[in-house]
Amino acid sequence: MRYLFFLLFTTFCFAQQTDVVDFLKISATVTPNAEKKLVKGDVSVSFNVLKKTDAVYLDAIAMTADKEHSDSLFSIAFTEDEIWIGGDFEPGYTYQASFSYTAAPKKALYFTEDQIWTQGQGKNTSHWLPSIDDMNDKIEFDLEFVTNNKATVISNGLLARMPDKDSLVDRLLKIEPEIPVSEINKIVDENYQPRWRFDMQKPMSSYLVAFAMGDFDKKELVSSSGVPIELYYRPQDSLKVEATYRYTKDIFDFLESKIGVPYPWQNYKQVPVRDFLYAGMENTGCTLFSEAFVVDEIGFNDKNYVNVNAHELAHQWFGNLITETEGTHHWLHEGFATYYALQAERAIFGEEYYYWKLYQSAEKLIAISNQGKGQSLLNPKASSLTFYEKGAWALHILNETVGDEVFDRAVKNYLNKHAFGNVTTEDFVNEIKTVSSVDISAWEKDWLQQTAFQANAVYESMLKSPFMTSLFDIMRLRNLPISEKKNELNRVLTFPTDFIGQEAILQLDDQPWDEVEFLYKKGMASNNLFVRQAIALQMDKIPDSFKVEFESLLDDDSYATKEAALMHLVTNFPSETSKYLDKIKDIEGFQDKNIRQQFLAYSLATRNYGAASKKELQDELVGYLSGLYSFEIREIAFGYINQLGMWDNNAVHYLINACTHHYWRFRNGARDLLDEKLKESSFRKTIQTIYGDLNEAEKEYLVRIGFNISVEKK
Ligand SMILES: [Zn+2]
């Protein structure tokens, strides 16, 4: 059957499908089945034919036809990667076809413990929803999701009102007045399946289609321009909402006014999801981001969502409203999102922060470039570092070259001119040239085409910041003996700023204690969180005369500081471990429970601490290895369990389970660890014991790596 279709449609392959047909709208009802890890869907698609043809297709990976649509006027055929719609299609006419499908997505749609979510970049939506991989065909998607009673569904567009249970009961009572109310209530209770229907008004590229399902509450805001903003969270994280989403409205208002083009979509939603593959994904009006950014007041100081929040929001213009025609122009998405996120952070955190981040990315880019591995911005295979950070630098330099007024006006024209369309680098450059009389040909050569990073231009630019000039002055002291620079470092540490203070502390490392003691004490007394954190991270040998001060780091409002301080204190003063553990025993830390897990591991390793509850402590730590927890939590737990050698039956099972996880980085780490452990016969014995409890995927993995249970049993 498949081959027949290939023969039928061979002529078609010579033309781009976008020249033949324009898909206008895809309406679909999608029903995920978490138990079977399947998706069923009913699709109605309308398309405008541009050239006479006998068939058009949607991308649809490994889908099967679900049921016959007797009303369909067209023949529908499923191949391995496509769904073909056959008919006599005449140019200038709009057609509509419908079909039903089942998909078992291997990627793009993920079922975690209690959530379902999608990730469509770059062309993966067709693994769960028939759509168009080519970014150049923008389509209006109206999706409806059928789910169980509990889950909240979040997707692109405006949620239509759903019929609630009561109104269904009323309706049934009218139709069937003879049936008693109690009976009707029972019927509705058993059969009620909420339908979450979302309406999009504007077209978008298919990779930006998304949904998330799970147990979520939301907080609602409205931007100054009146756009509804919904901030989702798991009910148990309600106390972290403020810190997690801090500055959201400021970021939204800032970007809308800076970009100068109104936010293009009906509303904006942000959803933290479990075990996400990236920091965030800018689905149209519906950003999904990693649950690791859900933080409390203290966590905010170390690891907050502000940058990712601004980055994904900036994409709603750069990427979503206007979309690259192809990978060559990918920096038009990532370079712009990175640059505008930096501008938002500049407005919130100030100039020093802005230049510090630019400086940090310049350091990375210079290092790569010096190895001869610099990449052109227009290389479609370039690294993220190039697309994101070199892209942002290119825009920073261009902005400096032409001035704010010209830059902002050109960006605004560029967005308006190509709104809901596709763009190339030339489209952007042309808008600059239209507005500005400044010659930018050198910029084009140095920043778009050149592979080497323009370190000199970057250095010149950074010197425009008084903060960077002072930082460079201090950095120049790095190679001087401490005796020659202590007065200068003393001056810096008297009223230290975040980054210059950190640099001063860095230069105290491995110096004779009597020369630097007063400087460390000054740094501690400054009460600057960053300066104190630098001390906590750096000092692995704590002199007795500094012990009391160092202990005070356990009270700092930073989980990174607490973790480092505890580690160094326990190593330096082991006899006082119990005192330190008591101090942190009620602290959880980041989303990955870094402090709680450190507490458990250190308690288990300390003979005289919590002797009565050792079993409980171990069970809790082993529990964090399981699939009930995020991979960030599991990763830390595997590290500690391995160090402690606590491989009980559950721990071994959870390690095999981790080898089947959907996230490659976590999965590979677990696989390496399992390979290591399989060298031990006691570990292999444990696998024999638990083999019957393993699920199919876990058993399959063991078979794949050559672990043969029947051989093991002999
Ligand atoms: Zn991005």
Boltz pocket constraint, residues with backbone or C-beta under 6 A from the ligand:
constraints:
  - pocket:
      binder: B
      contacts: [[A, 280], [A, 311], [A, 315], [A, 333], [A, 334], [A, 337]]
      max_distance: 6.0
